[in-house]
Amino acid sequence: MPKGYWIGRVDVQNPEAYKNYVAANAAAFSKYGARFLVRGGGFRVAEGGSRDRNVVIEFPTYQAALECWDSPEYQAAKAERDGHAVADIIIIEGYEGPQPD
């Protein structure tokens, strides 16, 4: 079964209030086996647009990624972020097919 990922691009408008979201989302991420692959950090825009902050979160399965988003734990955390950041977030299924040689 393929892994699942959240890919997020975020502009934080209120850094102090955003800290509440970061603290609150740990419960949902722990429950659903999330692992940060990218969490902020430097980046270069090679093409297209960007936001200030980028995040890639890996889940053991695509289903776990979907369930985490829909969970009461994450929705409570998201409520802490609402009004303090603008985000583009996709939930995507990992790829398990052939790779370039």
N, C-alpha and C positions, 0 to 999 in steps of 0.2 A: 504494500500500500504506500503510495507516495506521501512524502512529508508535505506539510502545509506551511505557508509563509504569510506574514503580514509585511507589506511594504508601505511604509509611511513617509510622507514628506510634510513637515510641520513648520509653520511660522508661529513662534511663541510671542504673544503680545503682552503678557503679564507674567514675567519669570517667577515672581514670588508665589503667585497663585498656582502656577504650573507645577510647582514642587509638590503640592497636595495631590495632583493627579499621579505624579511619578511614585509617590508613596502608596497611593491607593491601588495602583494597578498590579502591584506585586502579588496580591492574593490570587487574582485571576490567573496571572501568568504562571505562578507556582502550581496551581491546581491543574492546569492544562499542559504542563510540561514544556513551557516556552523557554527558548534560549535566544538571547540577543546575539546576532551575528554582526550587526552594525547598530551603533547607538551614538548618534552625533558624529563627531570627528571631522577632520578636514576632507574636502572634496573638490573636485574640478567639474564644472559644467562643460561637457564635451559637445552636447547638442541639446537644443530645447531650453525649457525654463527650469527653475528650481525653487525650492523653499530653503529656509535657513537651516533646517535640521532634517536629517534623514535617519530612518530606522528600518532595519530588517530583523524580523523575529521569526525564528524557526519553531515549528511545532512537530510533534512526532507523526502526526497525520493531518491531512487536509481537513478531515472531520473535526479533529481537536481544535484546529484554527477557527473553524466556523463556530463551534460550540463555545469557545472562549469569548468571541465577540458577542454572542447572544446571551452570555451568562449574566445573571444578576450582579455578580462580583465585578465584571468588567463594565457593565452599564453604570454601576455606581461610581466607578473610577472615572469613566468618561464624563459623567456629570460634573466632576471636579475640573475637567479640562474645558468644558463648554463655556464659551465667552472669554476664554483666556488664551486660546490658540486657534489657528485655522489649520485644518489638516486634510490631506488627501491620503486615504488609506485604501489599499486593495488587499483582498485575501485571495491567495493564489495557490494552486496545486503545484507541487514540485514535479520535476521532470526526471523520469527514470529510464529514458531511451538511450540509444547509442550516442557516443561522444566522438568528436573529431579525433582522428589519429594523430 
